[in-house]
Amino acid sequence: MSHSEHAVAANETIVRGHGRIRTMDPMRPLAEAMVVRGDRIVALGDVCELRDAAPRARLLEVAGTVLPGFIDAHVHTLIAGLERRRLTITDAASVAEVVERVRDWLEARPDLEWAVVGAHFHAEDLAEGRLPDRRDLDPVSGGTALYLDRRTHDAIVNTEALRRAGIDRFTPDPAGGTIEREDDGEATGVLIERPAADLVFSHIPAIDRDELHAALVEAQHHLHSLGITGAAEPGLSPLELSVYQEAWKRGTLTLRTMAMPLVDTAVPAREYLDGLGTVTGFGDETLRIGPLKVYVDGTGGFGTALLGREWPGSPGYHGTQVCSDETFQQLADHAAERGWSLAVHTVGDEAVRRVLECFERADRRHPIGRLRFSIMHAYLWPSPESMRLAARLGVVLSTQPAMQWRVAAGIADRFGAAAEGTAPLRDWVDAGVRLAGGSDGPDFPMSPLFGMWQARSRRVRGRDEALGPRQALGAAEVLRMWTVDAAYYCFADGERGRLAPGMLADWIEVDVDPVLATDEQLAAATVRRTVVGGREVYPA
């Protein structure tokens, strides 16, 4: 045997799935085994024929079902890593409990100048039926400026944080945001939507680059344990993008990432795009520049999504529009002209309608089909007309079933029976729109298996019965969301999302076959092994 033959044999593995290999490749949907050479798949078939073709390859026996590695089309990886190092409150039952946990955490860290806390709770979760404010937080925070981060949209801060940011009764509301006020005009400490939250957040010292890198490494390992081999991270700052680039250079980036810069809509579109120095699609199979992320409206869980109807209890209020139609149209036009894709945060039906109409106008000047423009979330009553327009334009929907699990009960409490029509995934699919599955973690459960279970079962937190079961998807459809269609969303459909010759050897072992498993079996399923480019990154 020559030296080159020894090298090939040492670098070749036959993976035999005793459960099965579900490839997501229509040419060969199922296989018994596959040959991996280096970081690529070179063949699939029966184990005997593959042993004859690769007689010196190592044989790896896999007890569970082999699937393409999952891709999360919307996850905040860096925040997930940082929150594993911060106080994060997700399950508090009262304002008093929130305050108590903040107090205990600060007492152990008496010298903090600023403290950022993950605040993943809603007013309806708390016994008082309201959010905490500065009057609750001030007695336990001393001289520390507190910033409770509500999913990067809203924030709750104490008086010290307001003081450092220079916010008083005379501070005007920023465009697209609201400073909640007391009767005398003083700020309560609740800042609604990102432009308002940024009034304080912009004063928090930047996180150390090494800390960000450590958070990335830690988050990657957690995501790999969930079977995630690739992800799209929306809304990255220049510093965060540079941390990804540094991880790529060091060889520590094991999570294939589509990095999505956050648009600064305060800067004229042409000027902003001129300053980027790159374009969607630049990069390689490990790190690629994706679409620009844009916020257009608020959220359903916080009651700020832009709707065609009024929000109950708020006469005349239809939600918050963070970015004006004129500003967004200019951005869409210039992005389409220059080859940038856009991924737009749109929750309410009115936000979806306005964004898609802007897309349509941009498409008349510069066709957007190849750029894979997308809308994110779009779960509050998008219209059939919007769905048909999205399908005609080739717009992708980035959807997060775990978000529906978390917030839908609160929507139902506000809107009653209309909540049956939230997150209408069946209607989107039937309209011909491609759905990319994600989590929007860490605010919501990040396991793709959990997301698949929710999209199939339509179960939501706090309710015994399914909500809107007519909108459920089938087993094969939901698996496609986190594989084939998420790969398409990430401009990686020629490399990932399927197990086929020439594709990257990104695969996972799961203890059930998600297509054959019942909803109950899927809910209990676990990932046993995760492999990226032929290298095991999460062991059995």
Secondary structure, DSSP 8 states (H G I E B T S, - for coil): --HHHHHHHHTEEEEEEEEEEE---TT-SEEEEEEEETTEEEEEE-HHHHHHHSTTSEEEEE-SEEEE-EEESSB-HHHHHHHTTS-EE-S--SHHHHHHHHHHHHHT-TT-SEEEEEE---GGGSTTSS---HHHHHHHHTT-EEEEEETTTEEEE-HHHHHHHT--TT----TT-EEEE-TTS-EEEEEESHHHHHHHHTTS----HHHHHHHHHHHHHHHHHTTEEEEEEEEE-HHHHHHHHHHHHHT---SEEEEEEB--TTS-HHHHHHTT---TT-B-SSEEE--EEEE-B--TTTT----SS--TTSTT----BSS-HHHHHHHHHHHHHHT--EEEEEEEHHHHHHHHHHHHHHHHHS--GGGT-EEEEEEE---HHHHHHHHHHT-EEEE-HHHHHHHHHHHHHHHGGGGGGSS-HHHHHHTT--EEE---BTSS---HHHHHHHHHH---TT-SS-SSGGG---HHHHHHHTTHHHHHHTT-TTTSSS--TTSB--EEEESS-TTTS-HHHHHT--EEEEEETTEEEE--
